[in-house]
Amino acid sequence: MSELLNDLDFFGLDDLLSSEEKMTRTTVKQFVAREVLPNIERHFADETFASELVPRMAELGMFGANLKGYGCAGMNNVAYGLIMQELEAGDSGLRSFASVQSALSMYAIYAFGSEQQKQRYLPEMARGKLIGCFGLTEPDHGSDPGGMETRARRDGHGWVLNGTKRWITNGTIANVAIVWAKVDEGITGFLIEKGTPGFSAHDIKGKFSMRASITSELVLEDVRLDDSSRLPEARGLKAPLACLTQARYGIAWGAIGAARTCYRCALAYAKSRKQFSRPLAGYQLVQNKLVRMMTEITKAQMVCLRLGRLKDEGKARPEHVSFAKRNNVGEALDIARAARDILGANGIVNEYPVIRHMLNLETVNTYEGTYDIHTLILGRDITGESAFE
Ligand SMILES: Cc1cc2nc3c(=O)[nH]c(=O)nc-3n(C[C@H](O)[C@H](O)[C@H](O)COP(=O)(O)OP(=O)(O)OC[C@H]3O[C@@H](n4cnc5c(N)ncnc54)[C@H](O)[C@@H]3O)c2cc1C
């Protein structure tokens, strides 16, 4: 097993995990070591998604892992979080794929779909036979999705949709897009299958971050849908926001994995690289950086474990998730940047995973609510004053 994937468990948190949770983590860790790491730098360099991994991920129960029924694994939220952590120890793009499939697309159908929609899509999505994407962001509306311009207007018994969604993970490889649009009553969601006339997806190229993940623009030009394509229980912005809370929960765990890989790499490098009289690890300034990394990873692990247990008890609030997403991703990004620094010139080449993780984490810090937007969510929570507008 790769040294970089070894656990960091300063406070013995493993004692608080069940044997099933540890087994799930080990299985995903091995999958990442054997099947992801050997090719991930090539995929990142070529801007390609490793679609060959999808059947195996499905076989391991990773899609909709914490959903019950419909062919989903029905794991608890800590096991689900550990899956995200190990996937992102490999690459944030791979974790993004799993998050979008599970927490955004499958969850949207699970929570807001009709029984017929659940039966039609969820088992096939759990098996990785159908891929989903989640279209909320628009070219001019990111942090403020309530300003969206995509419109659905009634047309007899059906709907006609027009608009553009941008920065949509999995867009061009998705068989079904969950698209959020404004109707007279507010915001609701629609299921749009690939090939529907008027609907098209185009990849966004030239990214320096998440290069091993597909990011697309979705264009809707007079897309005609039956009412059976509408998510009947999705009423208002709170529906997509509930999906985002699910995804942000997984991201908070995932960021620990990326940070851990960077820390492990920097620690090993500092121990072996000699400058002046000793290994880098023997200098106080370098130790300060390493200790800070280890401390922040350990704190992030504690936050996630507590959050996961609260979620299983039905006591996690969206603000708890904002706390974890904001803190863990912000710290992971700082850790990746510090690791890059410790590696010196070697920190910029793909012989080491650090620069890839660092670049990926720039996206993770921005999507699913930027660091600052989560600050505003928490600021509103503790002061009672909304500072968004
Ligand atoms: C690789 C990638 C994949 C993505 N995948 C998806 C996806 O699958 N589905 C989807 O719907 N979206 C997706 N997104 C979009 C992502 O969620 C948005 O980029 C994010 O919400 C931020 O929106 P924005 O980029 O428009 O930035 P903006 O909202 O324009 O924000 C720009 C800056 O202004 C700050 N800001 C904004 N409002 C305020 C305020 N009120 N007070 C203070 N500061 C503020 C922000 O914090 C940020 O620093 C993805 C993005 C990327 C990069």
Ligand as a Chemical Component Dictionary entry (heavy atoms), coordinates in Angstrom:
data_LIG
# 
_chem_comp.id                   LIG 
_chem_comp.type                 NON-POLYMER 
_chem_comp.pdbx_formal_charge   0 
_chem_comp.three_letter_code    LIG 
# 
loop_
_chem_comp_atom.comp_id 
_chem_comp_atom.atom_id 
_chem_comp_atom.alt_atom_id 
_chem_comp_atom.type_symbol 
_chem_comp_atom.charge 
_chem_comp_atom.model_Cartn_x 
_chem_comp_atom.model_Cartn_y 
_chem_comp_atom.model_Cartn_z 
_chem_comp_atom.pdbx_ordinal 
LIG C1  C1  C 0 -14.728 22.551 -11.147 1  
LIG C2  C2  C 0 -16.060 23.072 -10.698 2  
LIG C3  C3  C 0 -17.137 22.201 -10.618 3  
LIG C4  C4  C 0 -18.409 22.668 -10.257 4  
LIG N1  N1  N 0 -19.492 21.797 -10.257 5  
LIG C5  C5  C 0 -20.762 22.297 -10.106 6  
LIG C6  C6  C 0 -21.904 21.445 -10.277 7  
LIG O1  O1  O 0 -21.782 20.231 -10.502 8  
LIG N2  N2  N 0 -23.145 22.007 -10.213 9  
LIG C7  C7  C 0 -23.335 23.335 -9.974  10 
LIG O2  O2  O 0 -24.482 23.780 -9.946  11 
LIG N3  N3  N 0 -22.254 24.179 -9.798  12 
LIG C8  C8  C 0 -20.990 23.680 -9.858  13 
LIG N4  N4  N 0 -19.890 24.514 -9.710  14 
LIG C9  C9  C 0 -20.121 25.956 -9.500  15 
LIG C10 C10 C 0 -19.795 26.435 -8.095  16 
LIG O3  O3  O 0 -20.730 25.949 -7.168  17 
LIG C11 C11 C 0 -19.720 27.968 -8.135  18 
LIG O4  O4  O 0 -18.526 28.296 -8.824  19 
LIG C12 C12 C 0 -19.750 28.595 -6.749  20 
LIG O5  O5  O 0 -21.052 28.518 -6.198  21 
LIG C13 C13 C 0 -19.298 30.067 -6.750  22 
LIG O6  O6  O 0 -19.994 30.767 -7.704  23 
LIG P1  P1  P 0 -19.193 31.724 -8.751  24 
LIG O7  O7  O 0 -18.087 30.930 -9.337  25 
LIG O8  O8  O 0 -20.209 32.300 -9.662  26 
LIG O9  O9  O 0 -18.536 32.842 -7.851  27 
LIG P2  P2  P 0 -19.235 34.172 -7.327  28 
LIG O10 O10 O 0 -20.535 33.864 -6.684  29 
LIG O11 O11 O 0 -19.226 35.193 -8.421  30 
LIG O12 O12 O 0 -18.207 34.612 -6.181  31 
LIG C14 C14 C 0 -16.952 35.221 -6.485  32 
LIG C15 C15 C 0 -16.319 35.686 -5.190  33 
LIG O13 O13 O 0 -17.188 36.633 -4.541  34 
LIG C16 C16 C 0 -17.473 36.209 -3.217  35 
LIG N5  N5  N 0 -18.850 36.592 -2.868  36 
LIG C17 C17 C 0 -19.996 36.306 -3.531  37 
LIG N6  N6  N 0 -21.052 36.816 -2.884  38 
LIG C18 C18 C 0 -20.562 37.439 -1.769  39 
LIG C19 C19 C 0 -21.158 38.152 -0.689  40 
LIG N7  N7  N 0 -22.492 38.305 -0.579  41 
LIG N8  N8  N 0 -20.343 38.653 0.274   42 
LIG C20 C20 C 0 -18.997 38.470 0.195   43 
LIG N9  N9  N 0 -18.375 37.807 -0.786  44 
LIG C21 C21 C 0 -19.162 37.296 -1.770  45 
LIG C22 C22 C 0 -17.281 34.700 -3.234  46 
LIG O14 O14 O 0 -17.007 34.192 -1.919  47 
LIG C23 C23 C 0 -16.106 34.565 -4.178  48 
LIG O15 O15 O 0 -14.910 34.793 -3.464  49 
LIG C24 C24 C 0 -18.592 24.045 -9.973  50 
LIG C25 C25 C 0 -17.489 24.911 -9.999  51 
LIG C26 C26 C 0 -16.241 24.429 -10.357 52 
LIG C27 C27 C 0 -15.080 25.387 -10.405 53 
# 
loop_
_chem_comp_bond.comp_id 
_chem_comp_bond.atom_id_1 
_chem_comp_bond.atom_id_2 
_chem_comp_bond.value_order 
_chem_comp_bond.pdbx_ordinal 
LIG C1  C2  SING 1  
LIG C2  C3  SING 2  
LIG C2  C26 DOUB 3  
LIG C3  C4  DOUB 4  
LIG C4  N1  SING 5  
LIG C4  C24 SING 6  
LIG N1  C5  DOUB 7  
LIG C5  C6  SING 8  
LIG C5  C8  SING 9  
LIG C6  O1  DOUB 10 
LIG C6  N2  SING 11 
LIG N2  C7  SING 12 
LIG C7  O2  DOUB 13 
LIG C7  N3  SING 14 
LIG N3  C8  DOUB 15 
LIG C8  N4  SING 16 
LIG N4  C9  SING 17 
LIG N4  C24 SING 18 
LIG C9  C10 SING 19 
LIG C10 O3  SING 20 
LIG C10 C11 SING 21 
LIG C11 O4  SING 22 
LIG C11 C12 SING 23 
LIG C12 O5  SING 24 
LIG C12 C13 SING 25 
LIG C13 O6  SING 26 
LIG O6  P1  SING 27 
LIG P1  O7  DOUB 28 
LIG P1  O8  SING 29 
LIG P1  O9  SING 30 
LIG O9  P2  SING 31 
LIG P2  O10 DOUB 32 
LIG P2  O11 SING 33 
LIG P2  O12 SING 34 
LIG O12 C14 SING 35 
LIG C14 C15 SING 36 
LIG C15 O13 SING 37 
LIG C15 C23 SING 38 
LIG O13 C16 SING 39 
LIG C16 N5  SING 40 
LIG C16 C22 SING 41 
LIG N5  C17 SING 42 
LIG N5  C21 SING 43 
LIG C17 N6  DOUB 44 
LIG N6  C18 SING 45 
LIG C18 C19 SING 46 
LIG C18 C21 DOUB 47 
LIG C19 N7  SING 48 
LIG C19 N8  DOUB 49 
LIG N8  C20 SING 50 
LIG C20 N9  DOUB 51 
LIG N9  C21 SING 52 
LIG C22 O14 SING 53 
LIG C22 C23 SING 54 
LIG C23 O15 SING 55 
LIG C24 C25 DOUB 56 
LIG C25 C26 SING 57 
LIG C26 C27 SING 58 
# 
